[in-house]
Amino acid sequence: QVQLVESGGGLVQPGGSLRLSCAASGITFRIYTMGWYRQAPGKQRDLVAHITSGGSTDYADSVKGRFTISRDNAKNTVYLQMNSLKPEDMAVYYCGANIPRAPVSWWGQGTQVTVSS
C-alpha cells in the first residue's frame, strides 16, 4: 500500500519559515520524482517545486530564492524548506510522486500552511 504522509504545516507570520516533510512508503522512493504542490481555496493545484531521482530541482517562479526542496532517499522523505513566507503562500500543500515524464501517481493528504499576522 502506497502512502505519502505530509507534516510540518501550521500558522506562521509573514516573513517566517516552515519546513514541510513528506514520508513515503510502499514505493521504490529513490526512482521517483517527488514534487510539492499547493492549492489555495478556489484555485487549481499548482506545482511549487520538484526534485528528480538524480537530485535536479525546479521551482515555480513565485518561490524561487525562498523555498528549497530536498530529499533523503535513506529516509524515503522529501522536504520543502519555506523561508520569507508571504500571505500568498497560504494554501494546502501536497506532495506527489511520479515516474519521470509521467503524471503524478500518488498524492499525500495535504498539510495546511497559513501565513497571517
C-alpha positions, 0 to 999 in steps of 0.5 A: 500500500502506497502512502505519502504522509505530509507534516510540518504545516501550521500558522506562521507570520509573514516573513517566517519559515516552515519546513514541510516533510513528506514520508513515503512508503510502499514505493521504490522512493529513490526512482521517483520524482517527488514534487510539492504542490499547493492549492489555495481555496478556489484555485487549481493545484499548482506545482511549487517545486520538484526534485528528480531521482538524480537530485535536479530541482525546479521551482515555480517562479513565485518561490524561487530564492525562498523555498528549497526542496530536498530529499533523503532517499535513506529516509524515503522523505522529501522536504520543502524548506519555506523561508520569507513566507508571504500571505500568498503562500497560504494554501494546502500543500501536497506532495506527489510522486511520479515516474519521470515524464509521467503524471503524478501517481500518488498524492499525500493528504495535504498539510495546511500552511497559513501565513497571517499576522 
